[in-house]
Every structure is written in C-alpha cells, then in structure tokens.
Amino acid sequence: MKLVLASASPRRLDLLRQIGIVPADVRPADIDETPFKEEQPSVYALRMAVSKAKTVAACQKDCFVLAADTVVACGRRILPKAETEKDAEMCLNLLSGRRHVVYGGICLISPDGKISTKIVKTAVVFSRLHATDKRRYLDGGEWKGKAGGYAIQGQAALFVREIIGSYTNVVGMGLYETGVLLKGCGALK
C-alpha cells in the first residue's frame, strides 16, 4: 500500500526520510486552521491533524494518509505560526526564560477508513533571551512560518536550556509515535 503525506512541511518529509520512509505522494491539505474559542492546545493539535488527514483521504483511495500538526503553547495559549517579524518577536518575548509545551497531533487513515491518532507532548525550556539574541534570530528569518516563531533544529537551538520528551516532535512530528501508528495499521513492517 502506498503512503501519502498530508503536509506542506518539508521538515516532516525530511523526518520520515530519516527513518527510511519515503511517501509515494505529498499532498498539503487546505483547511481552516483557526483555533476554536478556548480550545485546549492538545485538542487543537489533534483536531488539525485529523482534519488534514480526512481532507486528503477524501481524494486519495487505496492508500494510507498520514498527517501531523505542531502546536507551541504557553500555558493554555496557542502561539501562532509566525508570519511577520512582529509575530515572531512576540513569541520570543513570551518564551524567553520560560517553559512551554509543544503538542504534536498525528493522524493515520488506513485504506479501509480506520482512523488512528496519537498526541505527543514535549516540554521545552528557553533560556532568558537578551535583545541581541532576539535581534540576531529575527534578522536571520528562520522563524517564518514556524509554530511559536522558532525552529529548534536551527539557530534557536542556542535558546533551548532543556527538553523533556520527543525532540522530533518539536521539529515537526514525533517519529517514535508515527512509527507505532504505521506498524499498528500494517503500513510499516
């Protein structure tokens, strides 16, 4: 059976390749990603992953469809995917010197329509960021389109004092949990 990755993220594709999985196709899902009022970050992450998978599965027959979503949360607050420097700066200011949680929602839909999901939770502690740290990071532009305004696999690694849980979840998709889903549904031997 073929695997379709329902994602626009090149990081998710790279993560899958890292463990020897090359999807037959990559199809981003065009969905409304607006959080519901007072929606919990973990619930939102899973809802997004399921919505992406269902949208792509509706157009793909006889294949496995894998989708994921990454949410950076400070308490109950869902941080945005930084689209502007102002967004990224707000996120860095909020995360500076604090612990936050990265939630990863993963959804796999089998060819028979069975939906399997996992939620991954990773705690990340940032050091206190000085103005020069923030300015250097913002000027580099690595924050563009990143949940919470940072990419742990890049220059923001300098900010991370501690990580508790799955590193690959923070990058974009928990690989261990993805492997469990794929094996459980027979998509990975």
C-alpha positions as CSV (number, residue, x, y, z in Angstrom):
1,M,0.0,0.0,0.0
2,K,1.2,3.5,-0.7
3,L,1.6,6.3,1.9
4,V,0.5,9.8,1.2
5,L,1.8,12.6,3.5
6,A,-0.8,15.3,4.0
7,S,1.5,18.1,4.8
8,A,3.2,21.2,3.2
9,S,6.1,20.9,5.7
10,P,9.4,20.0,4.2
11,R,10.6,19.1,7.8
12,R,8.0,16.3,8.1
13,L,9.1,14.9,4.8
14,D,12.8,15.0,6.0
15,L,11.9,13.4,9.3
16,L,10.2,10.5,7.5
17,R,13.1,10.0,5.2
18,Q,15.4,10.0,8.2
19,I,13.7,6.7,9.3
20,G,13.6,5.3,5.8
21,I,10.1,6.2,4.8
22,V,9.5,7.9,1.5
23,P,5.9,8.7,0.8
24,A,4.5,7.9,-2.6
25,D,2.9,11.4,-2.7
26,V,2.8,14.6,-0.7
27,R,-0.5,16.5,-0.7
28,P,-0.9,19.5,1.6
29,A,-4.5,20.0,2.9
30,D,-6.2,23.3,2.5
31,I,-8.1,23.7,5.8
32,D,-9.2,26.4,8.2
33,E,-6.6,26.4,11.0
34,T,-8.4,28.9,13.2
35,P,-8.5,27.6,16.8
36,F,-11.9,27.4,18.4
37,K,-12.6,29.8,21.3
38,E,-10.9,28.4,24.5
39,E,-9.8,25.3,22.7
40,Q,-7.0,23.4,24.5
41,P,-3.7,23.3,22.7
42,S,-3.6,19.4,22.7
43,V,-7.1,19.2,21.4
44,Y,-6.4,21.7,18.7
45,A,-3.2,19.9,17.5
46,L,-5.1,16.6,17.2
47,R,-8.1,18.2,15.5
48,M,-5.8,19.8,12.9
49,A,-4.0,16.5,12.2
50,V,-7.3,14.6,11.8
51,S,-8.8,17.4,9.6
52,K,-5.8,17.4,7.3
53,A,-5.8,13.6,7.0
54,K,-9.5,13.5,6.3
55,T,-9.3,16.2,3.7
56,V,-6.6,14.4,1.8
57,A,-8.0,10.9,2.3
58,A,-11.3,12.1,0.7
59,C,-9.3,12.5,-2.6
60,Q,-7.0,9.5,-2.2
61,K,-8.2,5.9,-2.4
62,D,-6.4,2.7,-1.6
63,C,-3.6,4.3,0.4
64,F,-2.6,5.3,3.9
65,V,-2.8,9.0,4.6
66,L,-0.5,10.5,7.3
67,A,-0.9,14.0,8.7
68,A,0.5,15.9,11.6
69,D,0.3,19.3,13.3
70,T,2.6,21.0,15.7
71,V,1.3,23.5,18.3
72,V,3.5,25.6,20.6
73,A,1.7,26.5,23.8
74,C,2.5,28.8,26.7
75,G,0.1,27.6,29.4
76,R,-3.3,27.4,27.6
77,R,-2.3,30.0,25.0
78,I,-1.7,28.7,21.5
79,L,1.1,30.6,19.9
80,P,0.8,31.5,16.2
81,K,2.8,30.3,13.2
82,A,4.9,33.4,12.8
83,E,4.0,35.1,9.6
84,T,5.5,38.5,10.4
85,E,8.6,39.6,12.4
86,K,6.2,41.2,14.9
87,D,4.6,37.7,15.4
88,A,8.0,36.1,15.9
89,E,9.2,38.8,18.3
90,M,6.0,38.4,20.4
91,C,6.6,34.7,20.6
92,L,10.3,35.0,21.6
93,N,9.4,37.6,24.2
94,L,6.8,35.2,25.7
95,L,9.1,32.2,25.6
96,S,12.1,33.9,27.0
97,G,13.2,32.3,30.3
98,R,10.1,30.1,30.4
99,R,9.0,26.6,30.0
100,H,6.5,25.9,27.2
101,V,4.9,22.8,25.7
102,V,4.9,21.6,22.1
103,Y,2.0,19.4,21.2
104,G,2.1,17.2,18.2
105,G,-1.0,15.7,16.7
106,I,-0.6,12.7,14.4
107,C,-3.3,11.0,12.4
108,L,-3.1,8.0,10.1
109,I,-6.1,6.9,8.0
110,S,-5.9,3.4,6.6
111,P,-7.2,2.4,3.1
112,D,-10.3,0.9,4.9
113,G,-11.0,4.3,6.5
114,K,-9.8,3.4,10.0
115,I,-8.5,6.5,11.8
116,S,-5.6,6.1,14.3
117,T,-4.2,9.0,16.3
118,K,-1.5,10.0,18.7
119,I,-0.8,13.1,20.7
120,V,2.8,13.9,21.6
121,K,3.7,16.3,24.4
122,T,7.2,17.8,24.7
123,A,8.3,20.4,27.3
124,V,10.9,22.9,26.2
125,V,12.7,25.4,28.5
126,F,14.2,28.5,26.9
127,S,17.0,30.5,28.5
128,R,16.4,34.2,29.1
129,L,16.9,35.8,25.7
130,H,18.8,39.1,25.5
131,A,17.9,41.8,23.0
132,T,20.9,40.9,20.9
133,D,19.9,37.2,20.8
134,K,16.4,38.1,19.6
135,R,17.6,40.6,17.0
136,R,20.1,38.1,15.5
137,Y,17.4,35.4,15.3
138,L,14.8,37.7,13.9
139,D,17.2,39.1,11.3
140,G,18.0,35.6,10.1
141,G,14.4,35.0,9.1
142,E,14.4,31.3,10.2
143,W,11.2,32.0,12.2
144,K,9.0,32.4,9.1
145,G,6.0,30.1,9.1
146,K,7.2,28.3,12.3
147,A,4.9,27.5,15.2
148,G,5.8,29.6,18.1
149,G,8.2,31.6,15.9
150,Y,11.2,29.2,16.2
151,A,12.8,26.2,14.6
152,I,14.6,24.0,17.2
153,Q,16.7,22.3,14.5
154,G,18.3,25.6,13.5
155,Q,19.7,28.7,15.3
156,A,17.0,28.6,18.0
157,A,18.9,25.5,19.4
158,L,21.0,28.1,21.2
159,F,18.0,29.1,23.2
160,V,17.0,25.7,24.5
161,R,18.2,25.0,28.0
162,E,16.2,21.8,28.5
163,I,13.9,19.5,26.6
164,I,11.7,16.8,28.2
165,G,10.2,14.4,25.6
166,S,10.5,13.9,21.9
167,Y,12.9,16.2,20.0
168,T,11.4,15.1,16.7
169,N,8.0,16.3,17.9
170,V,9.4,19.8,18.3
171,V,10.9,19.6,14.8
172,G,7.5,18.7,13.3
173,M,6.4,15.1,14.0
174,G,7.2,12.6,16.7
175,L,8.9,9.8,14.9
176,Y,8.5,7.1,17.5
177,E,4.8,7.7,17.7
178,T,4.5,7.8,13.9
179,G,6.3,4.5,13.7
180,V,3.9,3.0,16.3
181,L,0.9,4.1,14.2
182,L,2.3,2.9,10.9
183,K,3.2,-0.5,12.4
184,G,-0.1,-0.8,14.1
185,C,-2.0,-0.3,10.9
186,G,0.2,-2.6,8.8
187,A,1.7,0.3,6.8
188,L,5.2,-0.4,8.1
189,K,6.6,-3.9,8.6
